[in-house]
Amino acid sequence: MPNVHRLTDYQQQRNEGTPLPTVAASGGSGDIRFVDMFFPGCTWQLHIVWLSMIQMVVYFLSLIPGQERAAPTRHSLLLFGCSYGPNLQRGEVWRLFMPIFLHANLSHLLMNVFVQIAMGMQVEQKYGIGRFHLIYFGSGILANLFSTAVHPCNTAVGASTSGFGIIGAQIAEVVLIWHLLSGMSRSRAIYQLIFFAVYLVFFMLFVTSQGTNLDHFGHLGGALAGFFLLFLIYADQENKPSWYQTGRRVALACLFVMAVGSTLALCFETDIEKVVDPKTGKFLGTRHCEYVPPPY
């Protein structure tokens, strides 16, 4: 297998764990783990693997109340807890958490699962389960709050808010260890960031081609939240940059403004939302969204 460079390899080797199933290598001297072709170093001990499995189970459960072409209906997503402004304003706060486990269609689910395992296991292996959960769920919840505050009439779902949080955390890690990197390592880090950018473009094109509307503000909110949260959990790491404490205070302030600002915006919003052409920016009119009472 070729050597796969990851951001965490610049400071330490990955932790060992119970490996996932292997397949024999024909003509080779040992076993090649099939899963390593896609997720190098992946083990059953990683929580991101189990979270992904739970998301798959929830997806198929969400098809039971109603489905169209193997995709859950809006009624089903509302029932399972998708984000929706008017209901969130009535105190249904679980709608900030549950969208992480819901998906619009099968391709949406598989794309998110692939990316979050590939990138999330690096963060989990380096920072531990507790801190990984803080980044994963913290960025997802803040992103859903931010997105709903901007577009309260949208019903949004997807683990990509948390996935973008992982990407934001890895970008923050590059920033924090930049002073430690040699010329070659800096080149690798830049290539990794370019890979992230290419992935983002591919992700958006692919999901859009499947007929799913992208939650751009959810993705932006997730990336920002993950970036700032990494600063908070980085305190006990060695060889921090000289400006770390200042950066940490700025990150904490940004998270506070993001959370409080989005909450206040949502609390004082009306159920009237402006509709703008996404291509031209031209104002098209308004739309009205109402609270949907149980059983949705």
Buried (B, 14 or more C-beta within 10 A) or exposed (E): EEEEEBBBBBBEEBBEBEBBEEEEEEEEEEEBBEBBEEBBBBBEBBBBBEBBEEBBEBBEBBBEBBBEEEBBBBEBBBBBBBBBBBBBBEEBEEBBBBBBBBBBBBBBBBBBBBBBBBBBBBBBBBBEEEBBBBBBBBBBBBBBBBBBBBBBBBBBBBBBBBBBBBBBBBBBBBBBBEEBBEEEBBEBBEEBBEEBEEBBEEBBEEBEEEEBEBBEBBBBBBBBBBBBBBBBBBEEBEEBBEEBEEBBEEBBEBBEEBBEEBBEBBEEBEBEBEEEEEEEEEEEEEEEBEEBEEEB
